[in-house]
C-alpha cells in the first residue's frame, strides 16, 4: 500500500529544494470575444501549433509589414 502522505511530503521536499528554471517569458493576458477566441484556437489546432507560436508568427508578420 502506498503511503500518500509520505509520498506528498517527499515531493514537496524535492520541489522546495529544486530551483525552478527561469524562463525569459511574460504572460500576456488579453480579452476578446468568444467567437474570435474560438477562431484563433481553431486556427492553431488546424496548423498543429501552440497559441504562443501562432501569436509569434502574427507578430513577426506585423513587424515586417510595419517596416515597409
Secondary structure, DSSP 8 states (H G I E B T S, - for coil): ---HHHHHHHHHHHHHHS-----S---------HHHHHHHHHHHHHTT--HHHHHHHHHHHHHHHHH-
